Amino acid sequence: METPDHEEIPPGEDALIARLVEQNLALLDASTRPVRRGQHPKHHGCVHAEFVVEPDLDAELRHGLFARPGSYPTVIRFSNGAAFDDRKGDAHGMALKLFDVPGEKLLGEGDTHDFVLIDHPVFFAADVAGYVALFEALLGAKQSVLPKLAFFLPRFLAEMGHVYLTHLHKHPHELSIMLAMIAKHPDSPLAIRYWSTTPYCLGPHAVKWAVQPHEALLKPFDTPNSADKLRLTLTRQLAAGEAAFDFMVQLRNDPASMPVEDPTREWDAQRSPWRKLATLRIPRQRPDTPELMSFCEQLSFNPWRCRPEHRPLGGVNRARKSIYQALSERRHELNAGTSAEPSLSEFKKLWAE
Ligand code: HEM
């Protein structure tokens, strides 16, 4: 039975989420300092921007943050999904934290509001059960003797071979998404499109978010052959000029073909075209000073840090609430830091210097 909030919660999901929290905590690599995120550990710079809500939105889009025109100072953390060498294929993240957003939030108190996006329109797990099965195959691969027998292969490939044999060969749709996600080789974090993949609320509507770059603003550069090529390009492009993204929304207008509980399925843009809600303006700046890099390292993003009108929807999002929270708390504890939200004045001081 679908709830009025568009969701259909399968029995037993809470227990699976609790298991995932424990498994993710157990996998956190505490051997280095600072302890990094369990996923998306490497970031490319700490960018400041202005999130400017469109002045004349259609009435049906005017909810929550988008109820009236406004402008919010924003920090952006661009990241790799897993790789530490930017030349390797990977998924890429763009996490936004808006400051000075008034009103109640679904997580914590304060005036910040997060959006978490990646450079692929769909996610590789349909639901929590599917994610757990895949995650357990990955854990099994780490413990299995199979990768050790395949000593002639890089460890990653040997482990993925194990995951394929034990899980993914039975799930070709997930496999094809995963392969497409990790095959991306962008030249600049400012020149790619990012999607939420999972749905959220826009008032009464179920929607997905995306951002698309204003590529014409970007100064072209020869891509450096470096493990840090994304940070280097970001820094060069923002030294040379400004950048921008359109923040877009897609409304769910056909429940049969646009599931809330399955982010492996893309919603058809012909049936429901993407519509602009805001512009993310990125001024000329230097995003990679040691102080800014460390500031972004310490930040925590969570899709649930949002106004209730933008509540995350679907099983994958339900799982992320406690997983991201637990991982962030453990990481900050080990780093002897605070997981409290930063203040805008703290951040402004860093970019003013
Ligand atoms: C059940 C599914 C998922 C799990 C278990 C998961 C797990 C995680 C974890 C543990 C972190 C690090 C949190 C921290 O230490 O602060 C993370 C970060 C991140 N995840 Fe997920 N994730 C899931 C789904 C997704 C989806 C659907 C997206 C698509 C947008 C996504 C995009 C990201 C990004 C961009 C970051 C980095 C955020 C930052 O810059 O701090 N994740 N995820």
Residues whose N, C-alpha, C, O or C-beta is under 5 A from the ligand:
A	BS01	HEM	R37 G38 Q39 H40 R77 S79 G93 M94 A95 V116 L117 I118 F123 Y131 W195 S196 T197 T198 S300 F301 V316 A319 I323 Y324 L327 S328
